């Protein structure tokens, strides 16, 4: 499906970014059955869903016109789980609506709320923000949602996992009942289904599933190791792949700090990302990755969501196998995302599996959707062999 059905201002922006054909999720939200309706969309991160909902709400914002009226009270509100993802969405919508004359304002934690207040007072067409900061502006009457025509909850399942259910419900209760509600989620747990049932009206269900488990352009590998060899496995996998950039995921801030120290002692150029860093510290860490001064990033899952790394080189990810398959499904949000939902560079996701026995290892791989060979061993024996030879 092409983008011929979009307005001329958006079509021009898409053409400049070499958008010739829509991705499955973009085609689905622009289909005749979805026009004007509340949407409940299940699609992988990295599938082009930001552009998808940007196009979907265009009919509500533009109402057939080529340009938007003078900015005043916001017409659309986008809610994202983290400030990095919110700022990334802000950038996407800014270029998408540039020729429509849209003013896009971000409201995220870690930024100056007084500056955001001034930006909101100057008028906005679209506001993108994190749940906590948006609720703060709403409670202080800094954000006027009386003219709101559309609300988008991006990565709603992640916001539930992060404990933002009350904030999400407050936002939905505060906004006009006549609004259009678009809910995007990589997975659809019971909490998301209940949220949709309560706050959406006869939502049109869109499910965009790949033909393979996880992202088809990412190679998934599992390594069975003893519980005491996790650090050694990480070191050896990083040395085995020699990737220009890699991300290592940890469950806690303390684990991030500890592993960063271990890797620095082993001679790796490494930066860390966790919730305790200031926005300035995060910016410097990410810049070190982008310009090549650091090739390894150790991060918590939450802190790494929505980061935007260079797209020209393959990269690798290591994550604990003691995570659910939904984490593997959302891996695309940390990957070198194809430009606005298009081609993505090749890479590998490696899951060190610290298991006591083969049965436990199989359960971990099953949750991550990682296959085995005919003998029941994880695929990619060469990587497992590399990690098995510990370098002290």
N, C-alpha and C positions, 0 to 999 in steps of 0.2 A: 504494500500500500504506500502510495506517495503522500506528500503533504499538501496536495492541491486543495484540500478542503479547508485549510487554514486561511486566515485573513492575510492580506498582502503584506502588512507590516511584519507579522511573524514569519511568513513564508520567506521574506527577504533575509531575515536574520538566520533562518535555517539554511538557506542557500549559501550564505557566506561561510557557514560552518561545514559545508559539504554534506548536508543532510539531503539525500536523494530518496531513500526509502525508510519507512518507519520500522522500528523494532516491534516484535509481537505485542508488548504491553502498550506501546504507543498506538498501534493500530486498534487494539481492543478498546481503549478508552475513547477513541474517536469514532467508533462504530455507531451506526444509527440507533441501535438499541440502548446505547450508553449515554447518548446526548441528553443533557439536562437533568440526569438522575443522580442520586447519591450512589457512590461507588465503593465497593468493598473489593480491594485488589490484592491478590497474592502474587508477588513476583520477586525474584531474586534481586538483591542489591547489585547494582552494576548493569541492570537490564535496560537502562534508559528511562527509568520511572520519573525522574525529576522533570525531564522534558515532557514526559507523558502527562503529568498532572498540570504542568504549565500550559500545555495546549488544551487540556480538558476544561480548565477554568476560564479560558480566553473568551468563550461565548458569554459567560456571566459578567466578565469585566468590560469587554468591548461592546457587547450588544449590537454587533453588526458594523460598528464604526471602525475606521482604520486607526484612529488614535484615541487615547484615553482623555477624559476631561482633566481640568486642572486638579492637582492632587489636593485632597482634603482628608476626610475620614477614610481609613483603609477599606478597600473593597474585598481583599482576600487576606487570609491569615494562614501561614504555613508553620506547623509545629514540628520540630525535629528534636531528637533525643540529646544531642551534644552540640556544643558551640562550633566545633570544627565542621560537623555536617551542616549545621544551620548556615554557616558562612559560605560553605561550598554551594548550598542551594541558592543563597543570596546571589552569588556570582553567576550561576546558571540562569536564573530568572532575569537578572540584569541584562545579559546579552540577548536573551530570547525576546524580551519586551522593549529593547532599546529603541526600535523604530515606532513603537506604539506610544512612546513618550512616558513610559512608566517610571515612577519613583519607588524604588524598592529599599526598605529600611530593615535593618537587622537589630534584634534585641536579644542578646545572649549574655549568660553569666561570664564574669571575668572582664567585661567591658564597663566603661563609665556609664552608669545609668542616667546621669544628668545630661550627657551628650545625647543619649538615646531619647530622652524626654524632649530635648530641643528638636531633634530630627522628626519625632512624631508630631510635635506642635507645628512644624513647617508643612506638614501634609505628606501623605503617602498613599500609594495605590495598593501596594503589597507589603505586608509585614512578615518577616521570617524570624523565628525565635525559638528559644528553648522553653520548656514548660514553666520552670521556676521563675525566670525573668519575665515572661509574659504575664504570669499570674500576679507578680509584684506590680507591674505597670497597670494591670486591670484594677487591682485593689486600691491603688493610689490615684485612680481616675486619670492616668496619663495616656491610656490607650482607649480611644473611642471606637467601639465595635458596632455602633448603631446602624451603620450603613453596610455592614459586612454582607457579602453575597456568597462567599465560599470559604470553607475551612478545610485544610488538608492536614491530616495526621500522618506524617512520614515515619516509617519504621515504628509503627504503633506497638508491635510486640516487644521491641527493644525498650520502649518507654515504660511498658508495664513491668518488664524485668528489672528496670532501674528504680522502680517504686514511684512512678509518676502518675499512677492511676487517679488519685484525688485531684492533681493539677489538671489532668486531661478532662476530667468530668467538670471541674470548675470552669474551664475555658468553654466547653460545649454548652454548659448551662447559661453562661453569661452572654454568649453570642445569640443573635436573632434566631428564632425558631424557623424562619423562612429560608435560612441559609442552605446552601448545598454542601454536603459533607462527603469528603473523599478520604477514605481510610486505606492506607497502603501498609502492607505487612509482609515480611518474608514468610512467616508461618501464621497459622490461624489457630492459636490455642483457645481454650474455653473463654478466657478473659476477653479476648478480642471479639469473639462471637457475641458475648453478652454486651459489650460496648456498642457494637454495631446494631444489635437488636434494640437497645435503649435509645440511641441517639441518631440513628439513621431511619429514613422513611423509604421502605420498599427498595432497599439498595440493590443495585445491579451487581451481580457477582462476576468478577473477572479473575480467572486463574490462569497464569502463564507459567507452565511447567516445562522444564527442559527435557530433552530426550534421555539425558543421563543424570545420574546422581551428582549433585553439586554443579560447579561450573565446568562445562565441557572443555574449556581451554586451559584449565588448571590441572596439573598432574597431582593426584593425591597419593601420599605414601605414608605407611605406618612402620614404626620401628619398635620391636619388642625389646625392652631393656629391664634390668633389675631396678627396683625403686631407688637404690643408692647411686645409680649411674646417670641420673637425669642431666646433671651439669656437664658431665663428660660427654654424653651423647650430643648435647647442644653444641659444644665446642667442636666436636668432630664432624657433625653435619655441616656446620658453617665452613669448616676447612675443606670438606669434601666438595661442596658445591662451588665455593669461591665466587659467590654471586656478587654483582656490583652493589646490591642492596638487599637486605633481609630484615624481616620483622620477627621478633620472638615474643610470644604472648605469655604473660604470667597472670595468675589469679589475684594477686595482692600487690600493694605498693611495696611492701617489705621484700617480696620476692623479686620485684623489678630492681630495686636498689641493690639487692644481694647479687643478682645475676649480672648486672652492669659492672659491679666491682670485679667479679670473676672474669668476665670477658676483657676488661681493661688490663687485668694482670696477665692475661694470655696474649696481649698485644693487639687486640681488636680495636678499631676505631668505632666507638659505640656511643649512642645517646640514649636517654631514657625518657619515657612519657608516662606520667601518672597524674592522678587528680590533684596532687599536692602542688604541682607546678603552676606558676603564674602564666598568664597568656604570653607575656614577653619571653619567658623561658621556653615555652612550647614553640613559639615562633622561631627562636634561635636554633632549637633542636631540629625542627623540620627543615630549616634552611641548610643546616649541616648535611642532612641527607640529600637534599636536592642538588647541592653543588659538589657532592662527592667527598667532603671532608670526613664524613662518617658513613660507614656502609652497613652498620647493624643498628637497629632500633629495638630496644627492649621496652615493652609497653603492657599496660593492663588493657583488657578488651574494651572497656568503656572509654578510656583515654584515647584509644587509637581510632575510634569510629569516625569516618569521614575525612581522614587525612588524605591529602592529595600529593602524590609523589610523581616524579618524572615518568613519562610513559614510554620512553624510548628503549628501556633495557629490561631483560627478564629479571625477576626477583623471586625470593623464596620466603616462605613463612613457616615458623615452627610454633605449634601450640600444644598444650597439654591434651592428651587423649581422654582425659577425664571430663570431657565436656559433651554436651548434647549435639545431635545431628543438626539442630537448628543453627548452632554456631558455625558449622561447616557451610551451611547454606548461605550464611551472611558474610562469608569470607570475602566476597567481591567488594565490600565496602573498604577493605584495607588494601586491595590489590591495585596495580597500576591500571586504573579503570580506562577502558577504551574511551576516546573522546566523546563525551556526552552520549554514552550508551552504545558506542560502536566498537571497533576492533580493540581487543585487549592483548597486551604482550603475553608471551608464554612465561610460565613459571611453575613452581612446585610448592605444594603445601605438605609439610612433613609433621607427623604427629608422634613424638616419642611416647610410647605406651608403657609406663612403669607398672607392670603387672606381676603378680605372684605366680601365676600359672597360665597355661595356654587358654583355658576357658575364659578367664578374666580378660585376656588380651582380645579374644574374639568378640566379647561383649563390647569392649571399647571401640573396636573397629566398626562394629555394626552400628553403634550410635553415631559414628562419624561418617558412615556410608563408604568406608574404605574396603575394597575387595581383598580377596586372598587368592593364592595360587591353588593348584590341585591338592597340595599337601596341607592346606589350611594356614600357610604362612603369609605374612603381609607381602604385598607386591614390592617391587624394587629392591631386590636382594642386595644389589651393590651398595645402596645407601645404608642398609642395615649392617652390611659387612664393615662399611667405613666407620659407623658409629660404634660397632662392637669392639674395635681396637682402640682402647682408651689411651689418649696421649696425656701423660701427667706433666 
